[in-house]
Amino acid sequence: MTSTVIPKIDIFNHVIPAGYLAAIKQCYKDGGLVKRLTNLRMLWDIDARAGMLDQWPEVQQVLTLASPPPEVLGGPSQSPGFARIANDGMADIVRRYPRKFPAFVAAVPMNNVPEALREMDRAIGRLGARGIEIKTSVNGRPLDDPEFYPVFEHASKVHGVPVWMHPIRPESFTDYPSESKSRYEIWQVMGWPFETTAAMARMVFSGLFDRLPELKVITHHCGGMLPFFAGRAETLWAQLGSRTAGEDYSQVLKGLKRPFMEYFRMFYGDTVLGGSASALRCGLDFFGPDNVVFASDCPFDPEGGPMFIREGIHSIEGLNLPDDVKRKIYVENAEKLLKIKAFITS
């Protein structure tokens, strides 16, 4: 008997359109990241990327822009132009390869909120973007800063689209106060999951989900540290304020409309965990099968593209999940979030 192949929507992977790569090379000062991006062919050689995906005819990728985001490339007057370059480029990729890349996620210039709203309108209304991507901070500022609230409100209330949240933390963010920079790439390998967790906590405790209950946020790396440390988070944050003298947190939990851990489970977690089935089991137990989505982080793997797709699929298959749960993770949850149907492959 021949088993039916489940379509797979890869909801969090990365590209850099040619025009945006040119802007990075011209404007960005981080030589290490420029080196990394330039050497990853599958980021910007879209014909090669499409050819690589022939290995998995059932996989379709929803495109998101690789770092750096527009607000890192330039100031408030420059970043909107960079966002337009990125979105026009991703929309062109979708037009050229609609079966490989059925949709893209809009970049928005978060250091210029009025322009971010205008670019959101343009990218979604004219180019067909299915959501927006933000980073876990905006040039070092937290996402619960009131200045950024209109971005979440516009995405959820006006357009009804999800928000993709990608971690960001530079090498200059030190691991020890005595040093001038993070060593051994700790800032990225372990720092990024922490940044995701911190951003989630700021959203929850600031009451963002009470103000915007329809908001849907997709977290990279399956919610960062949170699923693994859920027990610690629940028992220690239940005592919020007991360790703090400089600020009064005693009313924070009382001011929320639900038990605080329920808000953390409102996030979506993707399957980008380096192919670890045990880590994915932890994330699935925390978020539940309705809030976990297949993603690859392609092409940021040691093979430059295929490894994270292959091993991500292996991690799901290694859990011996019922077919209905696998379908939710691979395709159905993404279809509901993006309001699209996966292309059926033979």
N, C-alpha and C positions, 0 to 999 in steps of 0.2 A: 504494500500500500504506500502511495506517495503522500507525504505530509505536505500540508499547505504552508507556504512560506508567508510569514507575517510581514506586511509592509512596516518599514521603520522610518520614523521622522526624527532625524538628528537635530535636536532643537537648539543646541549651543555649540557651535564651532565657529571658526574665524576665517576671514579673508581680509585682504587689503587691496582695494582697487588701485590700478596703476597711478591714477592721479593723486590719490591719497599717499601712496608710497613716495611719490616725488616730493610731496609737501613734507613728509617726515624727514627725508634726506636733507631738505633745505632748512628746516626750522628746528628740528629736535636736537637737543644737546647731549643726550645720553648715547654715547658711542657704542656701549655694550648692547643696548636694545636695537639700535640701527643695524648693528652687525647681525644680531639674531634674526631680525625680520628679513633682511636682505638675503640671508643664506637659506631661508625656508621657501623653497620654490613654490610649494603648494599653496602658500598664502596669496600669491599674486599672479602665478601662471595658471589661469583658470582653465585653459584647454587641458593642461596636464592634470589638474585637479579633477576635471570631469572624466578624463580617461582612467584615473586611479579608481574612481567610484564604479567603474564597470565591473570591478571585482564583487560588488554588492549591488546588484540591480534593484534590490528591494529597499535600499537606503536612499532617502532624499534629505538634503541638508537645508535647514533654515539658516541663512547667513547672518552672522553678526560681525561687527568691525573689531579687528584686533587692536590692542593698545599700541600707541597712546591715543586717548580720546581727544576730540577737538579742543576741549578747554585746557589741555596740557600743551598742545601745539602752539597756541596763541592766546592773546588777551581777548577781552570781550568784543572788541571790534573785529578781530580776525577769526575767532572760532566759528561764527556762523557760516562763513565761507568754506571752512574746512569741512564742516558737517554736510554742507550741500555737495561738495565734491565726493565725499564718502557715500552719501545716499544715492546720488546719481549713478555712481559706479556700481553699487550693489544692485540697484534696479536694472541696470543694463545686463548684469550677469544673469539675473532671473529671466529677463526677456530672451537671452541667448540660449539658456539651458533650463527651460521651465520644468522638465521632468527630473533633472538632477537637483535643481535649486528652486523649489516651488515658491519660496517667500524669503524676505529679508526683514531685518529688524533695524529701525532707524537710529542713527547716531544723532544726539542733540547736544548743543553747546551749553553745558550746565553752568558756565560762568557768565551767561547772559540769558536769564530766564525768559524775558519777553521774546527774544529771538528763538529760544528753545521751543516755546509754544508755537511760534510761527512755522518753524522747521518741522515740528511734529505734524502740524496741519498739512503742510505741503507733502511730506514724505508719506503720510498715511492716505491723505485724500487724493493726491495726484499720482504718486509713484506706487502705491499699493503696499506699503510697509504694514506688517502685522503686529507691531509693538515698538517699544523703544528700549534702548540699552543705556544703562547708567553704570557708573562705577560706585564702589562702596564709600567713596568720599569724593569731594570736589576740591581738588587742589588743597587737600588737608582739612577741609571743612566737613562736618558731619551732615548726613542726609536729613536729619530731623531739624536742621536749621530752618526756621520759618520761611526763609527766602525761597527754598526749593519746593515747598508744599504745592504751589500751583502746577508744577510738573506732574506730580503724582495725581493731583485732582483732574488735570486735563486728560491724562492718559486713561484714567479709570472712568470718570464721569462723562466726558465729552466723546471720547473715542471708544471706550470699552475694550481697551487692549492691555495685554500684560506688560510688565516691566521686567526686563532681563537685568539682573544685577551681577556685575563682574567685579571681583576683588582688585584692588590696586594698592600697592605699597612699594615705594622705591628703595633702592639700595641705601639711600641716605637716612632711612629710618633705622636707627641703630638698635642692636640687640642689648648693648650695654652702654650706660652713660659715659664710660671712660673712653669709648671709641668713636670715631668720626663716621663710620659706616658699618653696615651689616656685612659680615663675612660669610663665605661658603654658600652664598645665595640663600641663606636662611630667610632673608626678607621675602623671598618669593615662595620657596617650597613650603615653609611652615607659617610665614607671615600672612600669606593670602587667606588661608582658611580662618585665621584669627580675625582678619579684617571683615570677612563675611559675617562671622558670628557677632562681632561688635556692631556692625551696621544693623543686623537683624534686631539686636537688643535695643538699640536706640529707637528704631521704628516702633517696637512693641511698647516700651515704657513711656514714650512720648505720646502714646494714644493715637498713633496714625491710623490704625485699623478701626478704631472706634469712629473716627471722622470719615474714613473711606472704607466701609466694610466690603465694598465690591472690588477693592484693589487686589490684584494678583501679581505676586513677585516671584520670579524664578531665580533661585540661588544656584550659583555654580558650585561644583564639588559637593553636591548633596547637603547643603546647609553648613559647610565648613566643619567646625568642631562640635556643633550643637548636638547632633544625634548621639555621638559617642559620649558626650558629657551631659546628657539630658538629666540623669539622676542628680548629678551635682548641681546643675542649673536650677532644677525644681526645688531642691531642699535648701539651697543657700539663698537664692533670690526670694524665697518665701520669707526670709528674714531681712529683706531689703531695708537698709538704713541703720541696721544694728552696728555696723562697723564705721559709720561715717559721722564725723563731728562737724565738718565744714558746711554741709548742706542738709536740709531736712527732707528725707525721702519717705517719711512715715505715711504720707497720704497717696503715694504713687499707686500702690496696688489697690487701695480702696477706690481710687478714681477710675480704674478700668472697669469696663462693663462685663468682662468675663475673667475666669481664672487665667493668669498670665501665660501659662504654658499652652493654652488653646490658641493663642495668637501665633506662637512659634510654629504650630502645626498648620497654620494657614498658608505659610510659604510653600513653594514647590521646590523640590530638590532634584537636581539632575544626576545622571549616573556617572559623571566624570570623577572617577576614583582610581584611575590608573589600572583598571582591570581587576580590582580586588573584590571578589564575591563576598567576603566576610564584611568588608566595609559597607558594601551595598545592602547587605542584610540588615545592618544596623540602621542605615538610612531609611530603608523600607519599613522597618518596624516603627520608626519614629514618625515619618510623614504619612504612612499608609499608602496603599496602591493607587489611590486616586490623585495623589500629589507627588508622584515620582515620574520623571520624564526621561526618556532615552536621549543621551547626548554623548559626544565623543571628544570635544576639545581639539579636534583635528585642526591644523596639522602639527600641534606642539608635542610631538612624541619623539622618541629616539630614532624612529625610522622616517620622520618627516612627513607623516600623513596617514599611513594605513594602520599603524599599530593600535592606536587608541580606538579606532572603529572596531577592529577585530577583537581586541581584548575586552572592550566594553560589551560587545555581544556575548562573548564567552562568560563574562561575570554574571550576566542575567541568566543565561542558560545553565550556569553552574549552580543556581539556587533551586532548580527543579520546581519552578513555580507552576501553578495551574495555568492553562492556556488563556483563561480570561484575564488573569492578572498580567501575564506577559503582554497581551494585546493592549491593555491599558498603558503599560509602561512604554512599549514600543511606538504606539500610534494613537490610541484613542484619547488619552489625556491631551496630547499635543493638538489633535484635531479640534477638541473642544476649546482649548486656549486660543488657537489661531483662527478658528472658524474656517478651516479648510478641510478638504478630504485628501488623503494620501493617494498618489497615483498607484493603481494596482498593476503589479508587474507579473509576468508569466514565468 
